[in-house]
Amino acid sequence: MFRRILIANRGEVAARVLRACRRMGIETVAVYSSADRGSPHLELADISVCIGGSASKESYLNQNAILQTALQYDCQAVHPGWGFLAENALFARRCEQQKTTFIGPTPDLITLMGDKARAKETMEKAGLPLIPGSRGVLADLEEARAIAQQTGFPVLLKARAGGGGKGMRISRSLEELKEAYEQAHLEAEKSFGDGGLYLERYLARGRHIEFQILADAFGQAVHLGERECSVQRNHQKLIEESPSPALSPAQREEMGTRVARAVAEVGYRNAGTVEFLRDEQGHLYFMEMNTRLQVEHPVTEMITGIDLVEKQLGIAAHEPLTLRQDEVRFSGHAIECRINAEDPFDDFRGSPGTITRFEPPPEVENGRCRLETHVRAGAVIPPYYDSMIGKLIARGETRAEAIEILICALERFRIEGVKTTIPLHLQILRSARFRAGEYDTGLVAELLAADGGAGRERSDNSSGGSH
């Protein structure tokens, strides 16, 4: 196992990795920007090093500064967390070149899965079903038109190097396709330096379901079940749960087995997530693979009892994965809310600032909920980065029990100084469609449209409420 690692990230994910390393007796180096100088998560590290200014490009995206720090402090490995450099193949290769282990997959696998079109081709060959559409990057608008007529409208244009909803456009007719193509191409080029697009049939009322996998360097791979991630805003997740209320045990076992077999076949290693879109008829179609730890990984940990960060570290240290598929046990139901410093009733406008009050609910203290956060009263949410304050995860013996625990905890959570998404989380959890488990990726937009301006008064008050 590693003696010392560098955490090339910030905030909640840095705190998560730092805590795991402390439990495992691994020394840690935390890098930070000038904007994060007072972040509470730095207190968990053995060594903290400022590597640049507030802007991401000056600090958390500054590969030279991070790699030099790893060398200077004799770090055997780098954990990238998620975001920033987590799926940057060049950074992973540079780590390899200076003989510092990158805690993640190989650079070649990152490159392969980062190219969404090639990833689809690869996973189709490995036995996973695809959404009807182009089998590679579109050559031009004319090819997009021809394929759209074959698959039928509506269609979805997606950036080859995409993520976070950028470079995506829906087109419902040939007349709309030209403008959608041009907009998606320009946005993809601006966001990723790559304007390549592919096209697939747009599945209305689709559900986003992903399978968590672990794979080692010796050809062993297991799946840890699925997570339902259909509660989204602007293609970004808000609430995740496991297991999905839409999958039967038989479908879970069948698709999970196919996923584990596919990632082993392509030579993947470390933690990863294989993402699917489920149509109204119940068919699952491969969308993409995330070659990193996911924000929502705690819901899987809560129902399996498996620490994914510890497994990541072991695999990266070239230890064989001793966990076998028949040893993975699923118990109960877990639901996670991402609490962001945003105003959900003003198009999720960011709400940076100082947190003047931060009082977690008693459900965290009594073990009914898990809170993953890096903040406390007095902490600052900077305007430069992701707005996440933390994640609140509830586990119950049943889905209904998990929902009630989470509602009660959110009502008692006290966060002041910034606006948060807690009022919207409560609205979602109380909605009839969510409670019935009969929701899709359009749920948030429908609830906000039905709510009108009524939510604004709630978001202007304290993030918690009485219970």
N, C-alpha and C positions, 0 to 999 in steps of 0.2 A: 504494500500500500504506500501511497505518497507520504512524504514527510511534511511537505509544505506546498500549498497551491495558491494561485492568484485568482481572485474573483473579478472577472472583467465585466462588471455590471454595477447596478446601483439599486437602491430602494428595497422593495419587498423581496425580489428574487435574490438579491445579494444577502439579505438577512436569512432567507431560507437556506441557502447553501452554507453560510457561515455557521448556523446552528447545527447542521448535519456534520460539518467538519469538526466542530467542538465535541460532539458526541463520540466521534470516531477517533479523537486524539490527533487530528491533522492540524498543523499550524496553518494560518491564513494570512494573506496579504490582500487588503481591500484597496482598490484604487478609487479615486473620487475627483469630481470636478470642483472648481471654486464655488459653484452654486450649491454643492452638496457638503460643503465643509462642516456644517453642524448636524448632518444627518445622524440620527440615533443609531442606525445600523453599524456605523463605523466602530462603535464601542464593542461590538462582538468580535472584531478582528484583532489578531496579534500585532499586526503592523498596518498602518494606513498611509497611503501615499497620494498626494495631489498630483494629477498628471496633466492638468490643463484648465482652460477657461470653461465658462458656463455652456457654451454651444457644444452639441454632441461631437461635431467634427473636430473640436479642439481637445476633446477628452475621451469619451467612451467609444468614439469611432477612430481615435488616433492609434492606429496599429503600432507605429514606431514607439510611442510612449509606453504602451502596455507591454510590448515585448521586451523593451529595454528594462522596465521595472521587474519583469519576471526574471530576467537574467541577473540583474543587480541584487535581487533578494533571494537568489538561488531557489526559485520555485520549480518543482518538477512537473507541474501541470497547470493548465488554465481552465477554469470553468466559465463558459460564456453566458450562462443563464438563458434568457430569451430576449429577442430584440437585439438591437445594436449589431454585434459581430457574431451572434449565435449561429447564423446560417451563411456565413461569409467564407466561401471555399478558399479564397486567397489567404485569409487570416489563419485558417486551419492549416494550410500548407506551410505558411511561414513559421507556425509553431513547430511543425514537424522538422523543418529545416534547421531550427536552432535547438532541436532535441528537447523540446518542451511538449509534453503530452497535451493534446487538445481533447477535452472531455466531451466527446461527441463522435459522430461518424467520420469516415475518411473524407478528405477533400473531394475525391472523385464522386462519392455518393451524394455529398452536399450539392455539387454541381449538377449531377444527374437529376436529383429530385427538385432542385431549384428551377430547372427548366420544365415548366408544367406540361408542355407538349411531349417532351421526351419521357417524362415520368409516366404519363398516361400510356404511352407505347410500351414502356418497360413493364408496367404492372399488368397490362392486358396480356402480355406474353407470359407473365408469371401466374395468370389465372384469375385476375380480378375483373369484374364487369365494368364497362365504361358507359357513360352517357353518350347517346348518338351525337355525332358531330365530326369535326375535322380530326384527322389522325396525325396532325403535325401543325407547324406554324403556317398560317395563311400566307400565300404568296402576295395577294393583293385583294382589293375590294371585289373584283370579279369572281375570284375563287370563293370569297365569303358569300356572295350572292348565290352561287351555284350550290354550295353545301347547304345554305339556309333553305333553299327550295326543296332539297332532298329530305332534310330532317323535319321541315315544317316549322312555322312560327308559333310562339315567340322563340327567339334565340338569344343566347348570352355570349357576348364577346368578352374574352378574358386575356389579361396580359400574360405572356409566357413567363415572365419573371415576377409575377404579381404577388400581392399580399395586402392585407388590410383594406380590401375593397377598392384599391386604386387600379385604374386601367380596366374597369368593368363597365359594360353598358348593355342594357336590354333593348332589343329591337323587336317590334311586333309586326313589322311589314317590310317589304322591299323598299318602300319609300323612306322609312326611318333608318334603314341599314347604313346608308352612305354617311349620314351625320354621326351615327353611333360609332361607326368604324373610325372615322377621323378623330372623334373626341377620345376614344379609348386609346388609339395609337399615340396621340400627342401626350395624354396623361401618363401612359406607360413609359414613354421616352423620357419625360420630365422626371418621373418618380424613380425609375430604375435604370435609366440609360439604355433601355432596350425597348423598342416599340413593337416587338413581335407579338402577334395576337393569335389565339386559336378560338374556335367557335364550338359551342355545344347547344343542344336543345335546352331551353329554359324550362325547368320543372317548377311550375307554379305550385304553391302550397307544399314545397319540399321541406324535408327535415334534415338537419345537419347532425350526422352521427359519426363519431370517430372511435377507432380502436387503439388502445394503448399497447405498445409492444416493448419488449426488452430483447436484445440479441447480443451475443458475445462474438469474439473473434474466432470461435471454434465451430461455427455453424449452428449453434443452439439458439432457438428463438421461441418465445412464448408470448401469448396475448394476455392482458389483464382485464379483459372485458371492454365494454364500450361506454362512452359518455354521450349524452344528448346535449347538443350545444345550439339548439334552434332559437333560443331567446337572444336575439341580436338587434343591434342598432347600427345602421350603415355598414353592414357586413362584419361587425365586430361583436364578440360575445359579451353577454351581460350575466346570464345565469346558466350554469351547467349542472347536470345531474347524472347519476349512475346508480342502477342501470337505467337504460332508456325505457320509458313506458310504451314505446312503439314496437319493441322487439320481443319476440317470443324466445324462451330458452333454447329452442331448437335452432332458430335463426342465429342467435348469439353464438352458439357452439359451432355451427356450420361456417359462418363468415369469419369468426375468430380464428378457426383452424386454417382457413384459406389465407388469411392475412399473415399469420405467423409463418406459414409455408412460403409465401411470396417474399417476405423480407429476408428470410434465410436464403432463398434462391438467388437474390440479387446481391448477397454478401453484406447486408447492412449490419452495423454493430452499434451498441449503446441504446439509449431510450429514443423512442420515436412515436409518431402518431400517424395512422393511416385514416384519412378522412373520406367520408362517403356522403352522398346526397340520397335520401330516401324519397321515392315518389309516392303518390297517393295510393298506388296499388301495392305498396310494401316492398318494391324492388330497391336494392342498394346498388349505387353506382360509385366507383372510385372517382374522387376529385383530385386529391393531391396528398403528398406526404410531408409532414413537418419533421425536420431532422434535428429535433431539439426537445428539451423539456418544455411542456406546455404550462401556461398560466394555471389551467384548471386541473393540474395533476393531483391536488389533494383529494378530490372526490373519489378517485381511484384508490388512493391510499386508505381512505376512510372505510371502504368496503372490502379491501383485500388484506389490510394490515401490512402491506409491503411498502417500504420506504424507497421511493424511486431515485432520490438523490444518492442514497447510499449504494444502490445498485449501479447507478451511473459511474460512481467513483470506482467501484470494484471492477466493472467491465473495462474502464479506461486503464486501470492498473494491470490489465491483461489476466484478470482472474476469470476462470470459467464460470458460466452461469449455472449454478447448481440447482436452481429452481426449475422444476419440471411442470409441464402443463397440468397434470393431474393433481399437483400439489397446490394449485391456485384455487383458493376458496373465496366465494362471494357471500357477504353477510350484510343484510340490511340495505338501506337506501341512503344516499348522500346527495345533498344539494348545496351548491356554492353560489354566492352573490359577489360579484366584483363591485366593490364600493369605490367609486371614482369621484374626484373633486370636479364635478360637472353639474350643470343645471339641465336636467333631462327635459324640462318643459320650455327650454329656449334652445332647441336644436343641439342639445348636449354641449353647450358652450363651456369651455374650461373655466374653472373657478380657482385659480392659484391664490396662495396667501398663507397666512399663519393660522395653524389650528389652535384656537384658544381654549377649547375644551375637548377632551378625548377620553370618554369613559365607556369601555367595552361593557356589554351586557353581562349579567350574572351567569348566563348560560355558558360563557367561556370559562369562568372560574370553576363551575361545577362539572365541566367536562361534556356538557350536552352539545356544545359547539366548539369549533376550532377557529382561531383567528390568526391569519397570516398577515402581518403588517410590519412596517419599519418605523411607524410614527408614534408619537405621544403628544400630549399637550405642549405647545410651544414649537413643535416641528413646523417646518416650512414646506409647502408644496410649490416647487418652482414652476415657472411658466414654460420651461425649456423642454420638458420631457413628458412622458406618459403621466396621466393624471391620477393613477391608481393610489388610493390610500391604503387599501388592504382587501382581503377576501375573508368573508365569513362563511363557514361551512358547517352545516348541521347534518347529523346522522340519526336516523330513526330505524326501528325494526321494520317499519313499513314506510311507503312513500308519503302517505297521509300524515304520519307522525313526524317525519322529517320536515314537511311543509309547516306544520304547526309550531315546531320548535324554532324554525327559522323566522317565522313571522313574529313570534314572541320576542326573540332576541333582537331583531331589527327595531321593533318598537321601543326597546329599552336602551338601544345604542345611542349615546350622546356624542355628537360631533358638532362643534361650532367653530365659526371663523371662516368657513368655506361652505359652499353649497355642495350637496352630495346626491348620489343616485338612489339613496335609501327610500325616499317616497315612491319612486317608480318601482323599485323592487317589491315593496309592499303591495302596490297596485297589481303587479303581475302575479304574485303569489296568491292573492285573493281572487283572481279572475276565475271564472267558471271554466274556461278553456284550459288554463294551466292545471287547475285542480283535477280536471278529468283526464289530463295527459293527452289531450287531443288538440295540440297546438302545432304551429309550424313557424318558419322564419319570418312570417308576416305579422306575428302576434304583437310585437311592440308598436309597430306603426299603426295597427288597428286600435290598440288601446289608447295611444296618444291622440289619434284622430277623434275617437269617441269622447275622450276626456275634455277636449277643447282647451280652454285656459284655466280649467278648475284646478289643475295641479300646481299652478304657479304659487298660489298662497301656501300650499303645503311645503313647497321647496324653499320658500323664504323663511320658514320657521326652523326650529332645531331639527337636526336630522333624525332624532328619535321621537318617540311619542309615549303616551301613557299606556299602560296595559292593565 
